[in-house]
Amino acid sequence: MVSQEQRRRQLAREKFLRQQQRRTEARRKSRVRNSVIASVLGVVLVGSLGLYTAGTFDRDEDTSNANAEVTPSAEAPSKAPDPCEKPAEGKVASKTWKKEPAISIDKSAKYTMTLETTCGTIDMALKASAAPHTVNSFEFLAGEGYFDHSTCHRLTTNGIYVLQCGDPTGSGTGGPGYTIPDENLKDKSLKDSTYPAGTVAMANTGQKDSGGSQFFLVYEDSPLPPSYTPFGTVSEGGLKVLKKIAEAGDSTGAGDGAPNATVVIDKATVTKS
């Protein structure tokens, strides 16, 4: 007969094996998902918007817990307090245009974009000479009030570290109705397939010359292929605002979702100096 102690050990061993199987299956699904969802930061016109890099969620691959009494699932993390203020009154623009506006900026001049957000002011120096189509488009859209009252709809805090904005619909699929060409993809700041903290870059669909109005702000060095037009640099004060937003986390708790912070662009302006 099997003793009580032997039976207890057998049950503990079986429980441990079940836990290991669940962990192995979870890692397998994560790898499959990350290989299917390209490491693209951009607008997905059909289906969900993918913003993963391979291996981002494949952690603790070589570690296992030999304690058979470990709880198989952890409780969801509690939501951090919203560090931001209420949005200003106003409605989101619904304008679209059939073609890119003609270039009217002075390519030799300095331009600055300022986002007055519910979480603080984010200033950025724009690269007019290196990315004239992009800067010209943003000057045009800001002048039309296109970004005003729009929500920054996506935050990533795992693997890549960005806040994504520029979609008045807040869905991740919106745009101005036209696209602009890729530019400045050999910018000297992009080293070892990394977008450094402070970079402002265009989102896209993963296809060439598919940028619209959506852009992302990098608050920590992020490994990404040089496929997204870098067209600006966030100021030190702006980086502090971005990090405050990131510290509040995302809606999924998995490192990729809507920001917990209420990030709304009350007013966007582009100025020439």
Buried (B, 14 or more C-beta within 10 A) or exposed (E): EEEEEEEEEEEEEEBBEEBEEEBEEEBEEBBEBBEEBBBBBBBBBEEEBBBBBBBBBBEEEEEEEEEBEEEEEEEEEEEEEBBBEEBEEEEBBEEBBEEBBEBEBEEEEEBBBBBBBBBBBBBBBBBBBBBBBBBBBBBBBBEBBBBBBBBBBBBBBBBBBBBBBBBBEBEBBBBBEBBBBBBBBEBEEBEEEBBBBBBBBBBBBBEEEBBBBBBBBBBBBBBBBBBBBBBBBBBEEBBBBBBBBBEBBBEEBBBBBBBBBBBBBBBBBBEEE
